[in-house]
Amino acid sequence: MLRSFLTLLLAFALFASVAPNSWAFEKKQHAPVSDDAIHDHVRRKLADDAVVKGAALEVDVQNGVVTLKGRVAGKKAKEKAGKLAKKVSGVTSVNNELVISSEANPQD
């Protein structure tokens, strides 16, 4: 009984020491994403979103840092635009310089 327990303990210890290294190989290694690809992906996300309606927004990307400029209808649209941009692969940070237009509903 003791021998079975020790064998099981040894097997677990070996697995625990090797498993984290093998899991590291299973993680997908992504190639760096170009600023142009990030720009295109962010523009599509913003333009396709019903809240943001971002086809007319300006998107600038420098070394993975996205800057958003332009006018949006309300606070929800501004916040969502920033969140959408942050979710794009390769984006390191977002400077959300969007301005809420004066015609917007104050409760947005």
N, C-alpha and C positions, 0 to 999 in steps of 0.2 A: 504494500500500500504506500509506504513512504517512498519507495523507488518510483512508483507511478507518479506520485505527486512531484517529486524532484524532476523527473523527465518532462512533465507538463510545464513546470516552472521554467526549466531551461529552454524549452521550445518557445514559450511565451517571450522570454528575455531576448532570444535570438530574433524572433519576429519583430519585437518592438525596436530593436536596434537597427534592423535592416529596412523595415517598412517606410519610415519617413524618407529615406533616400530614394526608394523606388517610387514613392508618391511624387516626389519632385520631378521625376522624369515624365510622369503622366500629365503634368500641367502643360497646357498648350503654350508654346513659345511663340509669341506674336512678333512679327517683324515691325519695326518702327513705322508709324503711320505718317505719311507726308502731310504737310500743312494744306496742300491742295485737296487731298482726300478728305481731311477733316472739314475744310471749308464747304465742300460739296455736300457732305453728309449733314452738317449742321443746317445748311440752307434748305435741304429737302425736309428735314425734321420740322423746322420752323414753318415752312410753307404749307406743309401737310396738316398742321395742327389747327383744329377748329377754333380754339381759344386764342392762340397767338396770331393766326392769319398773317404769317411773317414773310410773305413774298417780297415786300418792299423794304425789309430790314437790311441793314448793312452788316456784313460779317467779315471780320478781319482775323487772320490767324498768323501768329508768329511763334514758332517753336512750341506749338501745342497750346499756346495761350490764346483763347478766343475772346475777341472784343465785339460786343453787340451794340449797334447804334441805330437810332431811328425812333419812330413813334409807335406806341401801342395804345390800345383802347382803355386799359385799366391796370390796376395793381396785379390782378390775377394773371393777366397776359404777360406782364413783365417778369413775374416770378417763374411762370411756367417756361418762358423762353430760356431763362438761365438754367433751369433744371434740365430741359431737353438738351441744351448744348453740353452740359456737364456729363451727360450719359454717353456721349459719342466717344468711341474708342480713340485713344490718342490725345484727348483733351486733358491738359494738366491743370488748367484753371480757367475761369470765365470772368471777364470784366463786363458787367452788365451796366452799360451806359444808356439803356433805353429810357425814353422820356414818355411819361403818361400824358396823352393828349388832353387838352383843356375841355374837350367835349365829353370826356369819359364820365361815366356814372361814379360819383364819389364813393359809393359803397362797393365798388369793384375792388 
